[in-house]
Amino acid sequence: MVLGLGTDAGHHRAVRSAASSEAERHDLMARKPQALLQWDIYRAAAKATWIGTVEAADADAAIEVAAKEYNVPDPRRLIAVQRR
């Protein structure tokens, strides 16, 4: 429960969204695809070694892409750093 709101605050929101038109609900539910960011991929070791650059929405996805693209057997040893 959020302080300052009555117990029916959640109910009020549910009623309001149920009364909205079908087009408004569709617009709210439709998500825009995230822009792909560039990530530098490094192999973690005593000294990090740059492997390459990939495009992905987030760091976890970048590591998955890099593991496949650069044929890395253990993706847990990879580090993704967003390029600016």
N, C-alpha and C positions, 0 to 999 in steps of 0.2 A: 504494500500500500504506500502510495506517495503522500508525504506530509502535505497538508493543506488542501487535499482533494477529498471529497466525500466518498463514501463507499460505492456510490453509483457512478463514479467518474468513468470507469471502463465501460459501463453499460451505455452511457451517453455517447461515447465514441462509436460503439458498435451500432447503435441506432442511426447515428448520423451517416456512417458509411453505407449502411444498408439502404438508406433513402436516396443515395446518389445514383446518377444514371449509369447505365451499362458502359457508355463511352468513357466516363470519368474513371470507373473502376479499371477498365482495360488499360488506360494511360498510366495509372498508378502501378499496375502490376507489371507492365512491360518495362524491362530493364534494358538500358543502353549497354551495348558491349563495351567492356573496358578497353581503353587504348593499350596497345602493347608497349611495354617499356623495354629499353635495352639494358641488359645485365652483363657485366663482366664475370666470368666464371673462373675460379681459382681452385686448384687442388690443395687441400690442407695438408701440410707436412711441417717439418722443422722450418722450412722457408716456403711460403705460399708460392705456387707456380701458376702463372696465367695460362689458361687453356684456350679460351676464346670468348666470343660474345654471342649471346642469344637474345631473342625477343620473347617476352612472356608478360603476363598480367601481374605476377607477383614473384617473390624470391623462390618459393617452393616449386612453382610451375617452371621457373627458369632452371632450377636444378634438375628437374625431371627431363626437360627438353635437352639440356646439356649432356646428361648421362646417356641418352639415346643417340644424340647427334655425334658426340665425341667418343662413344663406345667405352664408357667408364663403368667397370664392373661393380664398384661400390659407391653409389651416389651420396652416401653419408659423409664421404670425404671431400665433398665439394662445397664451396662457399660462393654465394651470389652477391655481387655488389652492384647496386643500381648506378648506371652511368648518368651523368648530368648533361 
